[in-house]
Amino acid sequence: MKRVINYSAGPAAIPLEVLEQARDEMLDWNGTGCSVMEVSHRGKEYDALHMETMDLFREVAGLPKDYHVLFCTGGASTQFLMLPMNYLAAGKEADYIVTGNWSKAAVKEAKRYGKITHPANMELEGERFVAIPKQAELKLNPAAEYVHYTSNNTVEGTEWHYIPDVKGKPLVCDMSSDIFSRPLDFSKFSMFYAGAQKNLGPSGVTVVAIRDDFLQKAHDDLPTMMSYKVFKDKFSMHNTPPCFSIYILNLVLKWLKKNGGLEAMGKINEQKQKLLYAAIDESKGFYTGLANPDSRSWMNIDFKLPTPELDEKFVKDAKAAGIVQTKGYRTMGGIRLSAYNAVSLKDVEYTVQFMKDFQAKNA
């Protein structure tokens, strides 16, 4: 068996020991004689797993008891419409801070349900985003029902390194690509959500954490599967949940706990990003980072080489060296290394050496 270093932006790398446990339990999970994909979601075995996973998520995040954990489907993109559907209506307003491709997508959906204002829009000419706004640059709307932002921009390689002060307004965050990558005061959020397929496990489940006081403000007259209140009241089991994805999420959360939690993960991720950005900055222009240095993402490291032809050669040679999924997003070009939690420090050290060797051969 040959494993590669996987820098895919999502679906992304999953910890090896999690995959090994899932493999070992594939045919007989928890003594049931069945795969977890085959047991009833109404049975006591699955019910115990489901509730344990909610508790594990709260524990890893350090959430108080007044937060509800929901297991939704449809990825973060469905949250782009579910959130405003629950909280906006004619005459209602919300603030959306625009820092990249996915926050723009969230705005597109929210506009269907209410008036959307922008405390900051960081888009530059040519649909480029290279920076995160400073706190002093945010122009908040006093009439907003909530403030929404995207903590890490997977496409552009920028990331918020602070939690914005929104002057008492409910704060909502799409954390799909940097959730649980380091410690954070999650109690500052009225709601946050994340598609699992980057740091939490496989695609198929989207985790939503929502504080009770914010949940109570949600509309009641909604389609059943679009209502946060229904998800809370039915423990995310009004219909069949994505059982296998939740099972892997459970294993990933246990892996995080076993390896020191967010404090330890943050220290490793800090080392990883320092090594990768040092390789870029010390290359004398052979590698050029795409994001402003003070806004650089720890998770998605974007850069370009001197020519598109060298970009392509880098991708090809990296694959031959056992490093895959390095091609940049289609609108960005260049290279993107998505160094999520399951990418080890050793993997990054190997990658940095490859980058130095590639430069020596091709500069």
Contacts in CASP RR format, 6 or more apart in sequence:
PFRMAT RR
TARGET T0000
AUTHOR 0000-0000-0000
METHOD contacts of the structure
MODEL  1
MKRVINYSAGPAAIPLEVLEQARDEMLDWNGTGCSVMEVSHRGKEYDALH
METMDLFREVAGLPKDYHVLFCTGGASTQFLMLPMNYLAAGKEADYIVTG
NWSKAAVKEAKRYGKITHPANMELEGERFVAIPKQAELKLNPAAEYVHYT
SNNTVEGTEWHYIPDVKGKPLVCDMSSDIFSRPLDFSKFSMFYAGAQKNL
GPSGVTVVAIRDDFLQKAHDDLPTMMSYKVFKDKFSMHNTPPCFSIYILN
LVLKWLKKNGGLEAMGKINEQKQKLLYAAIDESKGFYTGLANPDSRSWMN
IDFKLPTPELDEKFVKDAKAAGIVQTKGYRTMGGIRLSAYNAVSLKDVEY
TVQFMKDFQAKNA
3 16 0 8 1.000
4 322 0 8 1.000
4 323 0 8 1.000
4 324 0 8 1.000
5 322 0 8 1.000
5 323 0 8 1.000
5 324 0 8 1.000
5 343 0 8 1.000
5 347 0 8 1.000
5 350 0 8 1.000
5 351 0 8 1.000
6 12 0 8 1.000
6 13 0 8 1.000
6 324 0 8 1.000
6 325 0 8 1.000
6 342 0 8 1.000
6 343 0 8 1.000
7 13 0 8 1.000
7 323 0 8 1.000
7 324 0 8 1.000
7 325 0 8 1.000
7 326 0 8 1.000
7 336 0 8 1.000
7 337 0 8 1.000
7 338 0 8 1.000
7 339 0 8 1.000
7 343 0 8 1.000
7 351 0 8 1.000
8 324 0 8 1.000
8 325 0 8 1.000
8 338 0 8 1.000
9 154 0 8 1.000
9 177 0 8 1.000
9 198 0 8 1.000
9 300 0 8 1.000
9 325 0 8 1.000
9 329 0 8 1.000
9 336 0 8 1.000
9 338 0 8 1.000
10 197 0 8 1.000
10 198 0 8 1.000
10 203 0 8 1.000
10 338 0 8 1.000
11 197 0 8 1.000
11 202 0 8 1.000
11 203 0 8 1.000
12 197 0 8 1.000
12 198 0 8 1.000
12 199 0 8 1.000
12 338 0 8 1.000
12 340 0 8 1.000
12 342 0 8 1.000
13 340 0 8 1.000
13 342 0 8 1.000
13 343 0 8 1.000
14 201 0 8 1.000
14 202 0 8 1.000
14 248 0 8 1.000
14 252 0 8 1.000
14 342 0 8 1.000
15 252 0 8 1.000
15 255 0 8 1.000
15 341 0 8 1.000
15 342 0 8 1.000
16 342 0 8 1.000
17 255 0 8 1.000
18 201 0 8 1.000
18 248 0 8 1.000
18 251 0 8 1.000
18 252 0 8 1.000
18 255 0 8 1.000
21 251 0 8 1.000
22 247 0 8 1.000
22 248 0 8 1.000
22 251 0 8 1.000
25 35 0 8 1.000
25 36 0 8 1.000
26 35 0 8 1.000
27 33 0 8 1.000
27 35 0 8 1.000
28 34 0 8 1.000
28 35 0 8 1.000
29 35 0 8 1.000
29 36 0 8 1.000
29 39 0 8 1.000
29 45 0 8 1.000
29 247 0 8 1.000
30 36 0 8 1.000
30 45 0 8 1.000
30 49 0 8 1.000
32 39 0 8 1.000
32 45 0 8 1.000
35 244 0 8 1.000
36 46 0 8 1.000
36 49 0 8 1.000
36 243 0 8 1.000
36 244 0 8 1.000
36 247 0 8 1.000
37 243 0 8 1.000
37 244 0 8 1.000
39 45 0 8 1.000
39 46 0 8 1.000
39 243 0 8 1.000
40 46 0 8 1.000
41 47 0 8 1.000
41 50 0 8 1.000
41 237 0 8 1.000
41 240 0 8 1.000
41 241 0 8 1.000
41 243 0 8 1.000
42 237 0 8 1.000
46 243 0 8 1.000
49 246 0 8 1.000
49 247 0 8 1.000
49 250 0 8 1.000
50 71 0 8 1.000
50 235 0 8 1.000
50 236 0 8 1.000
50 237 0 8 1.000
50 241 0 8 1.000
50 243 0 8 1.000
50 246 0 8 1.000
51 235 0 8 1.000
52 250 0 8 1.000
53 71 0 8 1.000
53 246 0 8 1.000
53 249 0 8 1.000
53 250 0 8 1.000
53 253 0 8 1.000
54 69 0 8 1.000
54 71 0 8 1.000
54 235 0 8 1.000
56 250 0 8 1.000
56 253 0 8 1.000
56 254 0 8 1.000
56 257 0 8 1.000
57 63 0 8 1.000
57 69 0 8 1.000
57 207 0 8 1.000
57 209 0 8 1.000
57 249 0 8 1.000
57 253 0 8 1.000
58 65 0 8 1.000
58 67 0 8 1.000
58 69 0 8 1.000
58 209 0 8 1.000
59 257 0 8 1.000
60 180 0 8 1.000
60 253 0 8 1.000
60 256 0 8 1.000
60 257 0 8 1.000
60 261 0 8 1.000
60 262 0 8 1.000
61 180 0 8 1.000
61 186 0 8 1.000
61 209 0 8 1.000
62 186 0 8 1.000
62 187 0 8 1.000
63 69 0 8 1.000
63 186 0 8 1.000
63 187 0 8 1.000
63 209 0 8 1.000
64 187 0 8 1.000
66 211 0 8 1.000
66 212 0 8 1.000
66 213 0 8 1.000
67 186 0 8 1.000
67 209 0 8 1.000
67 210 0 8 1.000
67 211 0 8 1.000
67 212 0 8 1.000
68 209 0 8 1.000
68 210 0 8 1.000
68 211 0 8 1.000
68 212 0 8 1.000
68 215 0 8 1.000
68 232 0 8 1.000
69 207 0 8 1.000
69 208 0 8 1.000
69 209 0 8 1.000
70 207 0 8 1.000
70 208 0 8 1.000
70 209 0 8 1.000
70 210 0 8 1.000
70 228 0 8 1.000
70 231 0 8 1.000
70 232 0 8 1.000
70 236 0 8 1.000
71 205 0 8 1.000
71 206 0 8 1.000
71 207 0 8 1.000
71 208 0 8 1.000
71 231 0 8 1.000
71 236 0 8 1.000
71 241 0 8 1.000
71 242 0 8 1.000
71 246 0 8 1.000
72 78 0 8 1.000
72 79 0 8 1.000
72 82 0 8 1.000
72 193 0 8 1.000
72 205 0 8 1.000
72 206 0 8 1.000
72 207 0 8 1.000
72 208 0 8 1.000
72 231 0 8 1.000
72 236 0 8 1.000
73 204 0 8 1.000
73 205 0 8 1.000
73 206 0 8 1.000
73 241 0 8 1.000
73 242 0 8 1.000
74 204 0 8 1.000
74 206 0 8 1.000
75 176 0 8 1.000
75 195 0 8 1.000
75 203 0 8 1.000
75 204 0 8 1.000
75 206 0 8 1.000
76 102 0 8 1.000
76 174 0 8 1.000
76 176 0 8 1.000
76 193 0 8 1.000
76 194 0 8 1.000
76 195 0 8 1.000
76 206 0 8 1.000
77 105 0 8 1.000
78 206 0 8 1.000
79 174 0 8 1.000
79 193 0 8 1.000
79 206 0 8 1.000
79 208 0 8 1.000
80 105 0 8 1.000
80 106 0 8 1.000
80 108 0 8 1.000
80 109 0 8 1.000
80 110 0 8 1.000
81 109 0 8 1.000
81 110 0 8 1.000
81 112 0 8 1.000
81 113 0 8 1.000
81 226 0 8 1.000
82 226 0 8 1.000
82 228 0 8 1.000
83 110 0 8 1.000
83 146 0 8 1.000
83 148 0 8 1.000
83 172 0 8 1.000
83 191 0 8 1.000
84 94 0 8 1.000
84 109 0 8 1.000
84 110 0 8 1.000
84 112 0 8 1.000
84 113 0 8 1.000
84 114 0 8 1.000
85 113 0 8 1.000
85 219 0 8 1.000
85 222 0 8 1.000
85 226 0 8 1.000
86 218 0 8 1.000
86 219 0 8 1.000
86 222 0 8 1.000
86 226 0 8 1.000
86 227 0 8 1.000
86 228 0 8 1.000
87 94 0 8 1.000
87 145 0 8 1.000
87 146 0 8 1.000
87 217 0 8 1.000
87 218 0 8 1.000
87 219 0 8 1.000
88 94 0 8 1.000
88 110 0 8 1.000
88 113 0 8 1.000
88 114 0 8 1.000
88 145 0 8 1.000
89 113 0 8 1.000
89 114 0 8 1.000
89 219 0 8 1.000
90 114 0 8 1.000
91 114 0 8 1.000
91 115 0 8 1.000
92 113 0 8 1.000
92 114 0 8 1.000
92 115 0 8 1.000
92 145 0 8 1.000
93 114 0 8 1.000
93 115 0 8 1.000
93 116 0 8 1.000
93 117 0 8 1.000
93 141 0 8 1.000
93 143 0 8 1.000
93 144 0 8 1.000
93 145 0 8 1.000
94 110 0 8 1.000
94 114 0 8 1.000
94 115 0 8 1.000
94 116 0 8 1.000
94 117 0 8 1.000
94 144 0 8 1.000
94 145 0 8 1.000
94 146 0 8 1.000
94 147 0 8 1.000
94 148 0 8 1.000
95 116 0 8 1.000
95 117 0 8 1.000
95 118 0 8 1.000
95 119 0 8 1.000
95 140 0 8 1.000
95 141 0 8 1.000
95 144 0 8 1.000
95 146 0 8 1.000
95 147 0 8 1.000
95 148 0 8 1.000
95 166 0 8 1.000
95 169 0 8 1.000
96 103 0 8 1.000
96 106 0 8 1.000
96 107 0 8 1.000
96 110 0 8 1.000
96 116 0 8 1.000
96 117 0 8 1.000
96 118 0 8 1.000
96 147 0 8 1.000
96 148 0 8 1.000
96 149 0 8 1.000
97 103 0 8 1.000
97 118 0 8 1.000
97 119 0 8 1.000
97 120 0 8 1.000
97 121 0 8 1.000
97 133 0 8 1.000
97 138 0 8 1.000
97 147 0 8 1.000
97 148 0 8 1.000
97 149 0 8 1.000
97 150 0 8 1.000
97 164 0 8 1.000
98 104 0 8 1.000
98 107 0 8 1.000
98 118 0 8 1.000
98 120 0 8 1.000
98 121 0 8 1.000
98 122 0 8 1.000
98 123 0 8 1.000
99 120 0 8 1.000
99 122 0 8 1.000
99 129 0 8 1.000
99 132 0 8 1.000
99 133 0 8 1.000
99 149 0 8 1.000
99 150 0 8 1.000
99 153 0 8 1.000
99 156 0 8 1.000
99 158 0 8 1.000
99 160 0 8 1.000
100 122 0 8 1.000
100 123 0 8 1.000
100 129 0 8 1.000
100 150 0 8 1.000
100 153 0 8 1.000
100 155 0 8 1.000
100 156 0 8 1.000
100 158 0 8 1.000
101 129 0 8 1.000
101 153 0 8 1.000
101 154 0 8 1.000
101 155 0 8 1.000
101 156 0 8 1.000
101 329 0 8 1.000
101 331 0 8 1.000
102 150 0 8 1.000
102 153 0 8 1.000
102 154 0 8 1.000
102 155 0 8 1.000
102 174 0 8 1.000
102 176 0 8 1.000
103 148 0 8 1.000
103 149 0 8 1.000
103 150 0 8 1.000
103 153 0 8 1.000
103 174 0 8 1.000
104 123 0 8 1.000
106 148 0 8 1.000
106 150 0 8 1.000
106 174 0 8 1.000
107 116 0 8 1.000
107 118 0 8 1.000
110 116 0 8 1.000
110 148 0 8 1.000
117 141 0 8 1.000
117 144 0 8 1.000
119 133 0 8 1.000
119 138 0 8 1.000
119 139 0 8 1.000
119 140 0 8 1.000
119 141 0 8 1.000
119 147 0 8 1.000
120 133 0 8 1.000
120 137 0 8 1.000
120 138 0 8 1.000
120 139 0 8 1.000
122 129 0 8 1.000
122 130 0 8 1.000
122 131 0 8 1.000
122 132 0 8 1.000
122 133 0 8 1.000
123 129 0 8 1.000
124 130 0 8 1.000
127 331 0 8 1.000
128 156 0 8 1.000
129 153 0 8 1.000
129 156 0 8 1.000
129 158 0 8 1.000
130 156 0 8 1.000
130 158 0 8 1.000
130 290 0 8 1.000
130 291 0 8 1.000
130 292 0 8 1.000
130 295 0 8 1.000
131 158 0 8 1.000
131 291 0 8 1.000
131 292 0 8 1.000
131 294 0 8 1.000
131 295 0 8 1.000
132 158 0 8 1.000
132 159 0 8 1.000
132 160 0 8 1.000
132 161 0 8 1.000
132 294 0 8 1.000
132 295 0 8 1.000
135 162 0 8 1.000
135 164 0 8 1.000
135 165 0 8 1.000
138 164 0 8 1.000
138 166 0 8 1.000
140 147 0 8 1.000
140 166 0 8 1.000
140 167 0 8 1.000
140 169 0 8 1.000
144 169 0 8 1.000
145 169 0 8 1.000
145 170 0 8 1.000
145 217 0 8 1.000
146 169 0 8 1.000
146 170 0 8 1.000
146 171 0 8 1.000
146 172 0 8 1.000
146 190 0 8 1.000
146 191 0 8 1.000
146 214 0 8 1.000
147 164 0 8 1.000
147 166 0 8 1.000
147 169 0 8 1.000
147 170 0 8 1.000
147 171 0 8 1.000
147 172 0 8 1.000
148 172 0 8 1.000
148 173 0 8 1.000
148 174 0 8 1.000
149 160 0 8 1.000
149 164 0 8 1.000
149 171 0 8 1.000
149 172 0 8 1.000
149 173 0 8 1.000
149 174 0 8 1.000
150 173 0 8 1.000
150 174 0 8 1.000
150 176 0 8 1.000
151 159 0 8 1.000
151 160 0 8 1.000
151 173 0 8 1.000
151 174 0 8 1.000
151 175 0 8 1.000
151 178 0 8 1.000
151 179 0 8 1.000
152 158 0 8 1.000
152 159 0 8 1.000
152 160 0 8 1.000
152 175 0 8 1.000
152 176 0 8 1.000
152 177 0 8 1.000
152 178 0 8 1.000
152 297 0 8 1.000
152 298 0 8 1.000
152 299 0 8 1.000
152 300 0 8 1.000
153 159 0 8 1.000
153 177 0 8 1.000
153 297 0 8 1.000
153 300 0 8 1.000
154 176 0 8 1.000
154 177 0 8 1.000
154 198 0 8 1.000
154 299 0 8 1.000
154 300 0 8 1.000
154 329 0 8 1.000
154 338 0 8 1.000
155 300 0 8 1.000
155 329 0 8 1.000
155 331 0 8 1.000
155 332 0 8 1.000
156 290 0 8 1.000
156 291 0 8 1.000
156 300 0 8 1.000
156 302 0 8 1.000
156 332 0 8 1.000
157 290 0 8 1.000
157 291 0 8 1.000
157 296 0 8 1.000
157 297 0 8 1.000
157 299 0 8 1.000
157 300 0 8 1.000
157 301 0 8 1.000
157 302 0 8 1.000
157 336 0 8 1.000
158 291 0 8 1.000
158 292 0 8 1.000
158 295 0 8 1.000
158 296 0 8 1.000
158 297 0 8 1.000
159 178 0 8 1.000
159 295 0 8 1.000
159 296 0 8 1.000
159 297 0 8 1.000
159 298 0 8 1.000
159 299 0 8 1.000
159 300 0 8 1.000
161 294 0 8 1.000
161 295 0 8 1.000
163 171 0 8 1.000
163 184 0 8 1.000
163 185 0 8 1.000
163 188 0 8 1.000
163 189 0 8 1.000
164 171 0 8 1.000
170 190 0 8 1.000
170 191 0 8 1.000
170 214 0 8 1.000
170 217 0 8 1.000
171 188 0 8 1.000
171 189 0 8 1.000
171 190 0 8 1.000
172 189 0 8 1.000
172 190 0 8 1.000
172 191 0 8 1.000
172 192 0 8 1.000
172 193 0 8 1.000
173 189 0 8 1.000
173 191 0 8 1.000
173 192 0 8 1.000
173 193 0 8 1.000
174 192 0 8 1.000
174 193 0 8 1.000
174 194 0 8 1.000
175 192 0 8 1.000
175 193 0 8 1.000
175 194 0 8 1.000
176 193 0 8 1.000
176 194 0 8 1.000
176 195 0 8 1.000
176 198 0 8 1.000
177 194 0 8 1.000
177 198 0 8 1.000
177 199 0 8 1.000
177 299 0 8 1.000
177 300 0 8 1.000
177 338 0 8 1.000
177 340 0 8 1.000
178 199 0 8 1.000
178 297 0 8 1.000
178 298 0 8 1.000
178 299 0 8 1.000
179 192 0 8 1.000
179 194 0 8 1.000
179 198 0 8 1.000
179 199 0 8 1.000
179 200 0 8 1.000
179 207 0 8 1.000
180 199 0 8 1.000
180 200 0 8 1.000
180 256 0 8 1.000
180 262 0 8 1.000
180 265 0 8 1.000
180 341 0 8 1.000
181 199 0 8 1.000
181 262 0 8 1.000
181 265 0 8 1.000
181 266 0 8 1.000
181 269 0 8 1.000
181 298 0 8 1.000
181 299 0 8 1.000
181 340 0 8 1.000
181 341 0 8 1.000
182 262 0 8 1.000
182 265 0 8 1.000
182 266 0 8 1.000
182 269 0 8 1.000
182 270 0 8 1.000
182 298 0 8 1.000
183 262 0 8 1.000
183 263 0 8 1.000
183 266 0 8 1.000
184 262 0 8 1.000
186 192 0 8 1.000
186 209 0 8 1.000
189 209 0 8 1.000
189 211 0 8 1.000
190 210 0 8 1.000
190 211 0 8 1.000
190 213 0 8 1.000
190 214 0 8 1.000
191 208 0 8 1.000
191 209 0 8 1.000
191 210 0 8 1.000
191 211 0 8 1.000
191 214 0 8 1.000
192 208 0 8 1.000
192 209 0 8 1.000
193 206 0 8 1.000
193 207 0 8 1.000
193 208 0 8 1.000
193 209 0 8 1.000
194 200 0 8 1.000
194 206 0 8 1.000
194 207 0 8 1.000
195 203 0 8 1.000
195 204 0 8 1.000
195 205 0 8 1.000
195 206 0 8 1.000
195 207 0 8 1.000
196 202 0 8 1.000
196 203 0 8 1.000
196 204 0 8 1.000
196 205 0 8 1.000
196 206 0 8 1.000
196 207 0 8 1.000
196 245 0 8 1.000
196 248 0 8 1.000
196 249 0 8 1.000
197 203 0 8 1.000
197 204 0 8 1.000
198 299 0 8 1.000
198 338 0 8 1.000
198 340 0 8 1.000
199 252 0 8 1.000
199 299 0 8 1.000
199 340 0 8 1.000
199 341 0 8 1.000
199 342 0 8 1.000
200 207 0 8 1.000
200 249 0 8 1.000
200 252 0 8 1.000
200 253 0 8 1.000
201 245 0 8 1.000
201 248 0 8 1.000
201 249 0 8 1.000
201 252 0 8 1.000
202 244 0 8 1.000
202 245 0 8 1.000
202 248 0 8 1.000
203 245 0 8 1.000
204 242 0 8 1.000
204 245 0 8 1.000
205 241 0 8 1.000
205 242 0 8 1.000
205 245 0 8 1.000
205 246 0 8 1.000
205 249 0 8 1.000
207 249 0 8 1.000
208 228 0 8 1.000
208 231 0 8 1.000
210 228 0 8 1.000
210 232 0 8 1.000
215 228 0 8 1.000
215 229 0 8 1.000
215 232 0 8 1.000
218 227 0 8 1.000
218 228 0 8 1.000
218 229 0 8 1.000
219 227 0 8 1.000
220 227 0 8 1.000
220 229 0 8 1.000
222 230 0 8 1.000
224 230 0 8 1.000
224 238 0 8 1.000
225 238 0 8 1.000
225 239 0 8 1.000
230 238 0 8 1.000
231 238 0 8 1.000
256 262 0 8 1.000
256 265 0 8 1.000
256 341 0 8 1.000
259 265 0 8 1.000
265 341 0 8 1.000
268 344 0 8 1.000
268 345 0 8 1.000
269 298 0 8 1.000
269 299 0 8 1.000
269 339 0 8 1.000
269 341 0 8 1.000
270 298 0 8 1.000
271 345 0 8 1.000
271 348 0 8 1.000
272 298 0 8 1.000
272 339 0 8 1.000
272 343 0 8 1.000
272 345 0 8 1.000
272 348 0 8 1.000
273 296 0 8 1.000
273 297 0 8 1.000
273 298 0 8 1.000
273 301 0 8 1.000
273 339 0 8 1.000
275 348 0 8 1.000
275 349 0 8 1.000
275 352 0 8 1.000
276 301 0 8 1.000
276 337 0 8 1.000
276 339 0 8 1.000
276 348 0 8 1.000
276 351 0 8 1.000
276 352 0 8 1.000
277 293 0 8 1.000
277 296 0 8 1.000
277 301 0 8 1.000
278 352 0 8 1.000
279 287 0 8 1.000
279 352 0 8 1.000
279 355 0 8 1.000
279 356 0 8 1.000
280 287 0 8 1.000
280 288 0 8 1.000
280 289 0 8 1.000
280 301 0 8 1.000
280 303 0 8 1.000
283 355 0 8 1.000
283 359 0 8 1.000
285 306 0 8 1.000
286 305 0 8 1.000
286 306 0 8 1.000
286 359 0 8 1.000
286 362 0 8 1.000
286 363 0 8 1.000
287 303 0 8 1.000
287 304 0 8 1.000
287 305 0 8 1.000
287 355 0 8 1.000
287 359 0 8 1.000
288 303 0 8 1.000
288 304 0 8 1.000
288 305 0 8 1.000
289 302 0 8 1.000
289 303 0 8 1.000
289 304 0 8 1.000
290 302 0 8 1.000
290 303 0 8 1.000
290 304 0 8 1.000
290 332 0 8 1.000
291 297 0 8 1.000
291 302 0 8 1.000
298 339 0 8 1.000
299 338 0 8 1.000
299 339 0 8 1.000
299 340 0 8 1.000
300 336 0 8 1.000
300 337 0 8 1.000
300 338 0 8 1.000
300 339 0 8 1.000
301 336 0 8 1.000
301 337 0 8 1.000
301 338 0 8 1.000
301 339 0 8 1.000
302 328 0 8 1.000
302 332 0 8 1.000
302 334 0 8 1.000
302 335 0 8 1.000
302 336 0 8 1.000
303 334 0 8 1.000
303 335 0 8 1.000
304 311 0 8 1.000
304 333 0 8 1.000
304 334 0 8 1.000
304 335 0 8 1.000
305 311 0 8 1.000
305 314 0 8 1.000
305 334 0 8 1.000
305 335 0 8 1.000
308 333 0 8 1.000
308 334 0 8 1.000
310 362 0 8 1.000
311 327 0 8 1.000
311 333 0 8 1.000
311 334 0 8 1.000
311 335 0 8 1.000
313 362 0 8 1.000
314 326 0 8 1.000
314 335 0 8 1.000
314 358 0 8 1.000
315 326 0 8 1.000
315 327 0 8 1.000
315 335 0 8 1.000
317 354 0 8 1.000
317 358 0 8 1.000
318 324 0 8 1.000
318 326 0 8 1.000
318 354 0 8 1.000
318 358 0 8 1.000
319 326 0 8 1.000
321 354 0 8 1.000
323 350 0 8 1.000
323 351 0 8 1.000
323 354 0 8 1.000
325 338 0 8 1.000
326 335 0 8 1.000
326 336 0 8 1.000
326 337 0 8 1.000
327 333 0 8 1.000
327 334 0 8 1.000
327 335 0 8 1.000
327 336 0 8 1.000
328 334 0 8 1.000
328 335 0 8 1.000
328 336 0 8 1.000
329 336 0 8 1.000
337 351 0 8 1.000
339 348 0 8 1.000
END
